[in-house]
């Protein structure tokens, strides 16, 4: 189960790194992509936390 937690942690961090990643975009486009990236990061972190809760007794 720990592998799944590590994977979701990695994915969440990757999505956070995508925020403000491309400076060639318009402000509106960047705002939309940033919102999407933050939403995806939060989703992965929530999934990681859920796995920790459900699998705390699983090695």
C-alpha positions, 0 to 999 in steps of 0.5 A: 500500500505504501507504493500507492501512497508514494505514487499519489504523493509524486503525482500531487507534487508534479501537478503543483510544479505545473502551476505557472509553468508556461509563461508564454500563455495569456493570463486567462489561459494560464489562470485556467491551467493553474486552476486545473493543476491545483485541482488535480494536485489536491485530488491526488493528495486526497487520494494519498490520504485516503489510501493511508487511512484505509490501508494503515494495517496493510504492509 
